Each structure stands twice: as C-alpha cells, then as structure tokens.
Amino acid sequence: MADILLKELIKISEEKILRLYRIVDVTKKQEQAIETDKLADLQKYIDKKQNEIDCINELDNDFSNKYTELKEKFNIESLEDIPACHNEDIKILQTKIGKISDILKLISDQEVINNDKINRNFKEVKAKLKQVKNGKKATQGYTKHKDMSQSILINKTK
C-alpha cells in the first residue's frame, strides 16, 4: 500500500513540476509584455498563469490527501518514519519536492523583477501625467490673462 501511495505522490509532484515550469515560462513572457507595454498580452499571461495556479492547487490538495492517508496507514509523522524498504521511493519524492522548492524560488525571483519593472513604468507614467498637468495649468494662466485684456471702447462724441 505504501508503494502505491508513494508512487502517486511522486506522480503528483512530477505534474506539479511540469505546471511550475509553465508558470516560469509565462512569468518571463510577462516581463517582455511589461517592457513593451503590451497590456493585452500581459492580461493574457496573467490568465494563463491563474489557470496553472488553479491546477496546482488541485494537485496540492490531492498530494495533501494522499500524504495524510500515508501517515494514517503507517501511523507516522513524516516520510523519514516509513520503513526502510521504501527508501528509494522516498528519496525520489524528496528530490521532486526539492525541485519544486527550487522552481518556486525561480518564480519568486522573476516576480520581483516584474514588479520592479511595473513600478518603474508606473512612476514614469505618473511623472508624465504631472508634466501634462503642469503644462495645462500654464496654458490656463495665459488663457485667463488673455480674457482679461479684452476691453470695450465707448465713443461718446458724435
């Protein structure tokens, strides 16, 4: 029974790794969309990423259920407590879990880069809007002054 559950945990982990690599790819594409100001593409990538995240959440739930079942069947607290005859599968599973952690770190680092670029773009847009606002104030000042300079001359001598 432990063999079957461990194999299922390994299979779930492999599927999660595949989906995480898809997220890495999409996150890098998001960076390109941010750099080129292609907001439609950025939204498309966000939607793709959310789809992968939803699938990963399902995988995580399955993993959690199988892991709980494994712990209950063998009355253990962690993978290290499983009998030695299953060491090979446990090592494979631990390697997969380590790989998942590495990929998550990669995604996190890329997200930091993307957020920095978005913030930089936002600051640039904000500065441009401020310039437009200041330019508008300057032209309004000239316009008001021009209106005040108009006068009417009344000729009383006829």
C-alpha positions as CSV (number, residue, x, y, z in Angstrom):
1,M,0.0,0.0,0.0
2,A,2.8,2.4,0.8
3,D,4.4,1.7,-2.6
4,I,1.2,2.8,-4.3
5,L,0.7,5.9,-2.2
6,L,4.4,6.9,-2.7
7,K,4.2,6.4,-6.4
8,E,1.0,8.6,-6.5
9,L,2.8,11.3,-4.5
10,I,5.7,11.1,-6.9
11,K,3.3,11.4,-9.9
12,I,1.5,14.4,-8.4
13,S,4.9,16.0,-7.7
14,E,6.0,15.5,-11.3
15,E,2.8,17.0,-12.6
16,K,3.3,20.0,-10.3
17,I,6.9,20.4,-11.6
18,L,5.6,20.5,-15.2
19,R,3.0,23.1,-14.3
20,L,5.5,25.2,-12.4
21,Y,7.8,25.3,-15.4
22,R,4.9,26.6,-17.4
23,I,4.5,29.3,-14.8
24,V,8.2,30.2,-15.2
25,D,7.7,30.5,-18.9
26,V,4.6,32.6,-18.6
27,T,6.3,34.8,-16.0
28,K,9.2,35.5,-18.3
29,K,6.7,36.4,-21.1
30,Q,5.0,38.8,-18.7
31,E,8.3,40.6,-18.3
32,Q,8.5,41.0,-22.0
33,A,5.0,42.3,-22.1
34,I,5.7,44.8,-19.4
35,E,8.8,46.0,-21.2
36,T,6.9,46.6,-24.4
37,D,3.8,48.0,-22.7
38,K,1.6,45.3,-24.3
39,L,-1.2,45.3,-21.7
40,A,-3.4,42.9,-23.7
41,D,-0.6,40.3,-23.7
42,L,0.1,40.9,-20.1
43,Q,-3.6,40.2,-19.2
44,K,-3.5,37.0,-21.4
45,Y,-0.4,35.8,-19.5
46,I,-2.0,36.6,-16.1
47,D,-5.0,34.5,-17.1
48,K,-2.7,31.6,-18.3
49,K,-0.8,31.8,-15.0
50,Q,-4.0,31.7,-13.0
51,N,-5.2,28.6,-14.8
52,E,-1.9,26.9,-14.0
53,I,-2.2,28.0,-10.4
54,D,-5.7,26.6,-10.1
55,C,-4.4,23.2,-11.4
56,I,-1.5,23.3,-9.0
57,N,-4.0,24.0,-6.1
58,E,-5.9,20.8,-7.1
59,L,-2.6,18.9,-7.2
60,D,-1.7,20.2,-3.8
61,N,-5.0,19.1,-2.4
62,D,-4.5,15.6,-3.9
63,F,-1.0,15.5,-2.5
64,S,-2.1,16.5,0.9
65,N,-4.9,13.9,1.0
66,K,-2.5,11.1,-0.2
67,Y,0.2,12.2,2.3
68,T,-2.4,12.2,5.1
69,E,-3.6,8.8,4.1
70,L,0.0,7.5,4.0
71,K,0.7,8.9,7.5
72,E,-2.5,7.3,8.9
73,K,-1.9,3.9,7.3
74,F,1.6,3.6,8.8
75,N,0.9,5.7,11.9
76,I,3.9,8.0,11.1
77,E,4.6,11.7,11.4
78,S,6.9,12.2,8.4
79,L,8.4,10.4,5.4
80,E,11.5,9.5,7.4
81,D,9.4,7.3,9.6
82,I,8.4,5.0,6.7
83,P,10.0,1.5,6.8
84,A,13.4,1.3,5.1
85,C,12.1,-0.9,2.3
86,H,10.6,2.2,0.7
87,N,13.8,4.3,0.9
88,E,14.2,4.5,-2.9
89,D,10.7,6.0,-3.5
90,I,11.1,8.3,-0.5
91,K,14.4,9.7,-2.0
92,I,12.8,10.2,-5.4
93,L,9.9,12.0,-3.7
94,Q,12.2,14.2,-1.6
95,T,14.2,15.1,-4.8
96,K,11.0,16.1,-6.5
97,I,10.0,18.2,-3.5
98,G,13.4,19.9,-3.6
99,K,13.0,20.6,-7.3
100,I,9.6,22.1,-6.6
101,S,11.2,24.4,-4.0
102,D,13.9,25.5,-6.5
103,I,11.3,26.3,-9.2
104,L,9.2,28.3,-6.7
105,K,12.3,30.3,-5.8
106,L,12.9,31.0,-9.5
107,I,9.3,32.1,-10.0
108,S,9.5,34.3,-6.9
109,D,12.7,36.0,-8.2
110,Q,11.1,36.6,-11.6
111,E,8.0,38.1,-9.9
112,V,10.3,40.5,-8.0
113,I,11.9,41.6,-11.3
114,N,8.4,42.0,-12.9
115,N,7.1,44.0,-10.0
116,D,10.1,46.3,-10.1
117,K,9.6,47.0,-13.8
118,I,5.8,47.6,-13.3
119,N,6.6,50.1,-10.5
120,R,9.2,51.8,-12.7
121,N,6.7,52.1,-15.5
122,F,4.1,53.4,-13.2
123,K,6.5,56.1,-11.9
124,E,7.3,57.1,-15.4
125,V,3.6,57.4,-16.3
126,K,2.9,59.3,-13.1
127,A,5.8,61.8,-14.0
128,K,4.4,62.3,-17.5
129,L,0.9,62.9,-16.1
130,K,2.4,65.5,-13.7
131,Q,4.1,67.3,-16.6
132,V,0.8,67.3,-18.6
133,K,-1.0,68.7,-15.6
134,N,1.6,71.4,-15.1
135,G,1.5,72.3,-18.8
136,K,-2.2,72.5,-18.6
137,K,-2.0,74.9,-15.6
138,A,0.5,77.1,-17.5
139,T,-1.7,77.4,-20.6
140,Q,-4.8,78.1,-18.4
141,G,-2.8,81.0,-16.9
142,Y,-2.2,82.5,-20.3
143,T,-5.8,82.0,-21.3
144,K,-7.2,83.8,-18.3
145,H,-4.8,86.7,-18.8
146,K,-5.9,87.0,-22.4
147,D,-9.6,87.2,-21.5
148,M,-8.9,90.0,-19.1
149,S,-7.0,92.1,-21.7
150,Q,-10.1,92.5,-23.9
151,S,-11.9,95.8,-23.4
152,I,-14.8,97.7,-24.9
153,L,-14.3,101.2,-26.1
154,I,-17.4,103.5,-25.9
155,N,-17.3,106.6,-28.0
156,K,-19.4,109.4,-26.6
157,T,-18.6,112.1,-29.1
158,K,-20.9,112.2,-32.0
